């Protein structure tokens, strides 16, 4: 397997990349309260944003894409996070653009457990570490944290590459209150 990197995803790959993305995150549409899946228009905008690096993996035995992931050290490119949080907590890292964020890591369901996930984590680690050590942030819905243990999987993949410290940066809870009909 090999990883291609792109500043802008070629237009010829957009339909295929969208299909992979939609299939990889389909279950999140109904199991997570916060919308974790981009619309097609948002996806295309993200794929055209030069501030965001794109990692594309095509399995050698297949024609279709196996994985697509993105990373950026321009935190303004990620609408659902607060750059002010990171600037306040790590001012030197922020000023030196050594804080990275991974908006998504989409592995096609047929390729989960194949080693592609670890391959992408390693490639992103090389980019971050080549520019001096830094901080990488991601977000997970409870389903991905509890069922798939993604924070631990990433920690383990990074730990194999060297020392890593990880911690939960924040938590948001959603509550619903069911009210009986008025009597």
Secondary structure as UniProt FT lines:
FT   STRAND          2..6
FT   HELIX           11..13
FT   HELIX           14..25
FT   TURN            26..27
FT   HELIX           28..31
FT   HELIX           40..48
FT   TURN            50..51
FT   STRAND          53..58
FT   TURN            60..61
FT   STRAND          65..72
FT   HELIX           75..77
FT   TURN            79..80
FT   HELIX           83..89
FT   HELIX           91..95
FT   TURN            96..97
FT   STRAND          99..107
FT   HELIX           109..111
FT   TURN            112..113
FT   HELIX           116..130
FT   STRAND          135..137
FT   HELIX           142..146
FT   HELIX           150..159
FT   TURN            160..161
//
